[in-house]
Amino acid sequence: MKEVREFEQLIANYYGADYAIATDCCTHAIELSLRYQNIKKATCPRYTYLSIPMTLEKLQIQWAFYGTYWKDYYYIGNTNIIDAAVYWKQDGYIPNTFMCLSFQYRKHLNLGRGGMILTNDKDAATQLKKMSYDGRVPDVLWAEQDVDTLGYHYYMTPETAQLGLSKLKQAKESEPKRWSYKDYPDISTMKVFNVK
């Protein structure tokens, strides 16, 4: 898992965060952040990817759409969780938030799949890492641990982290696309969200 640790550290350094927790995707990074904080009520922009309101529904969070016109990133309303899936900016971390990144194939640092949570909270980082990794502490055989945390099997593989390490220099040196709400349809009109 040394590749994952190194990739986490380099992304944290790039964004200016104290800690980074690698995940298998941004949606799961957001889910873990919601679970960690035990969020019960939230809002979601109408212009975003489908998985965000679906995650709120999955977690049985009381939620509603809101019509924010965002650029680069947006907050999950009523929380300090940021969907920064399309945000690539040096020193762009916003203090006291859980900023969730994506490395999906259309993103600036495209690894096919992968995500990360940025935070400046050491205790949260420790707990989120365990939550992403089946409740266990990395680098210790699971059968030798007395696991005390419910985990979700959302970890980033060493192979994905290694790909991130190999592509990071180029990503830092190239200009990212600027994303906004205009890149997404109004998903609040879709049938799946009108059955409630």
N, C-alpha and C positions, 0 to 999 in steps of 0.2 A: 504493500500500500504506500510505499515511499513516493511513487509517482503522484498519487492523489494528494498526499500531504504537500508535496512541492508545488503542484498546480494550485492548490488552495492558497498557499502562501503568496505565490506570485500574483494571483488575481486580487487577493486582499491588498497587497502592496500597490497594485496598479490603481485600484479604486480608492485607496486611502482608508480602508476599513481595518479594524483590529483583527477580525476573524472572518474566515470564509468556510462554509460547510458545503462540500460538493454533494450533489444529488444526481439522480438519473434523469431529471427533467425539471424545468421551471415550475410546472404545475404542482409537482410533488414538493418543491421548495416552498411554494405558497401554502400548500396543505399542511406541511410540517409546522410552519410559522403560525398558522391558524390553530392547529392542535396544541402547540406549545403554550400559546397564550389563552387557550380555552375560550376563543371568541364565540359569542352567542348571537351577535347581531352585526350585520355588515351591509354595505352597498357595493354595487359593481357597475362600472360604466356600460352603457349600451353598446359602445364601440370597442370591442375587445375580442379575444379568442373565446370560443365556446367552453373550454375547459374551466374557465374561472367561475362562472355561475354554476356549472355542473359540480364543481368541487364544493361550493357553498351548499348546494342541495345535498350532495353526498354526506356532508358533515352535519346535516340537519341544522344549519345556521339560519336564523331568520334573516332574510335578505330581500333586497329590492334593487331594481336598476336605477341608475341616475344618469343624467345626460351630460356629463363633463366632456369638455373638448380638450383632450390632453395632448401633450407633445413629449416625446422621449420616454416617459414613464407616468404612472398614475398610482395613487393610493387605493388600496381596498378600503372603501369608505368606513369610517368609525374605527379604524385601526392604524397602527404605525407600520403596516406591511405594504411594501411597494412592489408592484408588478413592473420590474425593470427589464423584462425579457428582451426588449429591443434597444436598450440603453448601453452604449459603449462610450465611456468618458473617463479619462485619467482624473483621479481625485474626485470622482463623481459621487462617492458615497455620501449619503445624508445621515448625519449622526442620529443615534437613538431610534433607528429604524431597522426593520428586517427587509433588506433590499434583495429581491429575488431575480436572478439572472437566467438567461437561456443560452444554450449553445446548440440549439436545433439547427438544421441544415440551412435555413434562410437567414440566420443571424450573422452578425459581423464575424464572430469567432465561431465558425460552423464546424461542429464535431459530429454531426448527424443526430446526436442526442446528448443531453446533459444539462445540468443547471447548478446553481449555487445560491446560498443564502449569505449575505454580508451582514455583519453585526459588530457592535463594539461592546457587547455584553458577554463577558467570559463564561458566566454560568450558563447562559442561554446557548452559547456555542458548544459547550460540553454536552449539554442535554440534547440539543438538536443533532449533534453528530451521532450520539447513541440511537436516537429515534430513527435516523436515516439508515442505520446499520443493524437492523434487527434487534435493537435494544442493547447491543453489546459494545464494549470498548474495542476499537480497532487494534490490531497487532497483538491480540491475546486470543488464543484458541477459545472458541465459544464454549466448548465443553469444560473449560477450566475456569469459567466465570459464573458467578451467582448473579445472573442478569436481573436487574431491578427496574428496567424501563421497558414499556411496551414499544416495540419497534415495527417498522413498516417496509423493510426491504427496498429502500429507495436510494441506495448508495450508488456512487459513480464507480465504474470499473477501472482498474489500473490501465487497461487498454485505452479507454476514452481519455483518461487523464494524460497518458503519454501522447496521444494525438493532440491534445490541448497544448502540451508543452512544445511540441514540434511546430505548431501553427501560431503560437503566441506572438513571436517577434513580428511576423508579417501583419498580424492584426493590429499591433501597436503602431505600426508604421503606415498603415493605410487609412483612408478617410471612411468613416462609417456612414451608412445611409441614415438619414434622419426620419424617424417614424412618428406618426401621430394617429389620432383617431380616424383620420381620413383614409388610412390603409385598411380599415375594417368596416364591414357592414353593420347596420343596426341589428344586433342579434336579438333584441327584445321582441322583434316581430316574428321570430321563428316559432313554429308550432310547439317545439319541445318546451319552450318557456311559457307557453300559454295554456298549459294543462293544469296549472295549480288552482 
